Amino acid sequence: MTLEIRDLHFSYRNNEVLKGLNLTVSDGEMVSLLGRNGAGKTTLMRLIPGFLKAPEQSILIDGKPVLQMSLRERASYMAYIPQITRSVFPYSVRTSILMGCSNRLSLLQNPGRREEQRVEEVIDLLNIRAIADRNMETISGGERQLVLIARALMQDARLLILDEPTSFLDYGNQLLVLERVQELAGQGYSCIYSTHNPDLALSHSTRAVVMKDGVIVFDDKPASLFGTDVLSNVYGRKIEIARTENGGMVCIPQ
């Protein structure tokens, strides 16, 4: 499956937010989206699944414009995972995950054995069996985010769109979520996620896409940021990227 964005322009009233974006995401890629507030990251994340209306030929899945797809067809290709949300009702983790199959069922159809078996597969895939029977309100923020990802996988979608999935999480839970998403990418799922933490993008993505003022100013492997002024120019202060002893990279503000 391939997501293709072609010359994407988008404006709020008379304010042009995105200015001719071009981006392709293929199977197995984990793409991090970086940039300051107002760069256009969230707008892009909402345009891809059609929550905001883009020009019809500018966002395509396997060559077909997203806006020509029914809601059910879109759900079979992609899943949007928001920032942490709280349940209105005290559902269990397993029940919350099962709700993700609704796109495949008719209005009055109840989930059957096939859907219940898929829940168990997804629970094992994300390694969350230890919390499967717990109430959603009793688990950590990182675990709750993993449940939202599990629910998205119940759609059988291959593209995961995560809008700042690590916001409001402590560092341990940030790593927990992104490590699980990396494992999914290794199994052929595609992921595009936005983050305000460049260190996480350097260590948990196959590609880093950096935006500034509605345009993409960098799109390459994270290692290609080493020795450049890209992040310094985007964030408005000197940032040095240093290599660690184990071959990783970290950002050091000057």
C-alpha positions in Angstrom: 0.0 0.0 0.0 1.3 3.5 -0.9 0.1 6.9 0.3 0.9 9.6 -2.2 0.6 13.3 -1.6 0.9 15.4 -4.7 1.3 19.2 -4.7 -1.0 19.6 -1.7 -2.2 23.2 -1.0 -4.6 24.0 1.8 -5.8 27.3 3.3 -7.9 28.3 6.3 -9.8 31.3 4.9 -7.1 33.4 3.3 -4.2 31.9 5.2 -2.3 29.3 3.2 -1.2 26.6 5.6 0.3 24.0 3.2 2.1 25.2 0.2 2.6 22.5 -2.4 3.5 19.4 -0.3 4.8 16.2 -2.0 5.2 13.1 0.1 5.1 9.3 -0.4 4.8 6.7 2.3 5.1 3.0 1.5 4.8 -0.3 3.3 7.1 -0.7 6.3 8.0 2.9 6.7 7.8 4.8 9.9 7.8 8.5 9.1 8.2 11.1 11.8 6.9 14.6 11.1 8.8 17.5 12.8 8.3 21.2 12.9 7.3 24.1 15.1 3.7 24.9 16.1 2.0 26.3 13.0 4.2 24.5 10.6 1.2 22.6 9.2 1.8 19.1 10.8 -1.7 18.7 12.4 -3.4 20.0 9.3 -1.6 17.5 7.2 -2.5 14.7 9.6 -6.2 15.6 9.4 -6.2 16.0 5.6 -4.8 12.5 4.9 -7.9 10.6 6.3 -10.3 13.2 4.9 -11.3 15.0 8.1 -10.4 18.1 6.2 -11.2 18.4 2.5 -8.1 18.6 0.3 -8.1 19.1 -3.5 -9.4 15.7 -4.9 -6.3 14.6 -6.7 -3.8 15.6 -4.1 -4.0 12.7 -1.6 -4.1 9.1 -3.0 -4.0 5.6 -1.7 -2.7 3.1 -4.2 -3.5 5.6 -6.9 -7.1 6.3 -5.9 -8.0 9.7 -4.4 -9.0 9.4 -0.8 -12.0 11.7 -1.3 -13.4 9.2 -3.8 -13.5 6.5 -1.2 -16.4 5.7 1.1 -15.8 6.0 4.8 -15.7 2.3 5.1 -13.2 1.9 2.3 -10.9 4.6 3.9 -11.1 2.7 7.2 -9.9 -0.4 5.5 -6.7 1.4 4.3 -5.9 3.7 7.2 -6.5 4.4 10.8 -6.2 7.7 12.6 -5.0 7.5 16.2 -5.6 10.7 18.2 -3.8 11.9 21.3 -4.8 10.2 24.6 -8.6 10.2 25.1 -10.6 9.1 28.1 -13.5 6.6 27.9 -16.9 7.9 28.7 -17.9 4.4 29.9 -15.7 2.0 31.9 -15.0 -0.5 29.2 -12.4 -3.2 29.5 -9.3 -3.1 27.3 -10.5 -6.1 25.3 -14.0 -4.6 24.7 -12.4 -1.3 23.6 -10.2 -3.1 21.1 -13.2 -5.1 19.8 -15.0 -1.8 18.9 -12.4 -1.2 16.2 -14.0 -3.8 13.9 -17.2 -1.8 13.5 -16.2 -0.7 10.0 -16.5 -4.3 8.8 -19.9 -5.0 10.3 -23.4 -4.0 9.3 -25.4 -1.6 11.5 -27.2 -4.3 13.5 -24.5 -7.0 13.2 -22.7 -8.1 16.4 -19.0 -9.1 16.4 -18.6 -12.9 16.0 -15.9 -15.5 16.7 -13.7 -14.2 13.9 -13.6 -10.7 15.4 -13.0 -12.1 18.9 -10.1 -14.1 17.6 -8.7 -11.1 15.8 -8.8 -9.2 19.2 -6.6 -11.9 20.7 -4.2 -11.7 17.8 -3.9 -7.9 18.1 -3.4 -8.2 21.9 -0.4 -10.5 21.3 0.9 -8.4 18.5 1.2 -5.3 20.8 2.2 -7.4 23.8 -0.6 -6.1 26.0 -2.2 -9.3 27.3 -1.3 -8.3 30.9 -3.8 -5.5 30.7 -6.4 -7.1 28.5 -9.0 -7.6 31.2 -8.4 -4.3 33.0 -10.6 -1.2 32.9 -9.5 1.5 30.5 -9.4 4.0 33.3 -6.9 2.0 35.4 -4.1 1.7 32.9 -1.3 4.1 32.2 -1.3 6.8 29.5 1.2 4.8 27.3 -0.9 1.6 27.7 -4.1 3.6 26.8 -2.3 4.8 23.6 -1.4 1.2 22.8 -5.1 0.2 23.1 -6.0 3.0 20.7 -3.5 1.5 18.2 -4.8 -2.0 18.8 -8.3 -0.7 18.1 -7.0 0.8 14.9 -5.5 -2.5 13.9 -8.9 -4.1 14.2 -9.9 -2.2 11.1 -7.2 -4.2 9.2 -5.8 -0.9 8.1 -2.1 -0.9 7.0 -1.4 2.8 7.4 -1.4 4.3 10.9 -1.7 8.0 11.3 -0.7 9.2 14.8 -1.1 12.8 15.7 1.4 13.5 18.5 1.0 10.0 20.0 3.5 10.7 22.8 2.1 14.1 24.0 1.3 14.1 27.8 3.2 10.8 28.3 6.3 10.4 30.5 9.5 9.3 28.8 9.1 5.6 29.6 5.6 5.6 28.0 6.8 7.5 25.0 9.4 4.8 24.4 6.8 2.1 25.0 4.4 3.4 22.3 7.1 4.2 19.7 8.9 0.8 20.2 5.6 -1.0 19.6 4.9 1.1 16.5 8.4 0.3 15.2 7.7 -3.4 15.6 4.6 -2.9 13.5 6.6 -1.2 10.8 8.9 -4.1 10.8 6.0 -6.3 10.0 5.0 -4.2 7.0 2.6 -1.7 8.5 3.2 2.0 7.5 3.1 4.8 10.0 3.3 8.6 9.9 3.4 10.4 13.2 3.9 13.9 14.4 6.1 14.9 17.3 7.6 17.9 19.0 10.6 15.8 20.3 13.3 15.5 17.6 15.3 13.0 19.8 12.4 10.5 19.4 12.2 11.2 15.7 16.0 10.5 15.3 15.7 7.2 17.2 12.3 5.9 16.1 11.7 6.5 12.4 12.9 5.3 9.1 12.4 8.8 7.6 12.3 12.2 9.2 10.1 14.8 7.4 10.8 18.4 8.7 8.3 21.1 7.9 8.5 24.9 8.2 5.9 27.5 7.2 3.8 24.9 5.3 6.6 23.4 3.2 8.8 20.3 3.6 12.4 21.4 4.1 13.9 18.0 4.7 12.8 14.4 3.8 15.4 11.7 4.3 16.7 9.2 6.8 17.2 10.7 10.2 21.0 10.1 10.0 21.1 12.5 7.1 20.3 15.3 9.6 23.7 14.9 11.1 26.0 17.8 10.3 23.2 20.0 8.9 21.6 23.2 10.2 18.0 21.9 9.3 16.8 21.7 12.9 18.6 24.9 13.9 16.9 26.8 11.1 13.5 25.3 11.9 13.5 25.8 15.7 15.3 29.2 15.7 18.2 28.2 17.9 21.4 26.4 17.5 21.0 22.6 17.8 23.9 20.2 17.4 23.2 16.5 16.6 25.7 14.3 18.4 26.3 10.6 18.0 26.1 8.3 21.0 28.5 5.4 21.9 25.9 2.9 20.7 25.5 4.6 17.3 22.4 6.6 18.1 21.9 10.3 17.8 20.7 13.0 20.2 20.0 16.7 19.9 22.0 19.1 22.0 20.8 22.7 22.2 23.6 25.2 22.2 
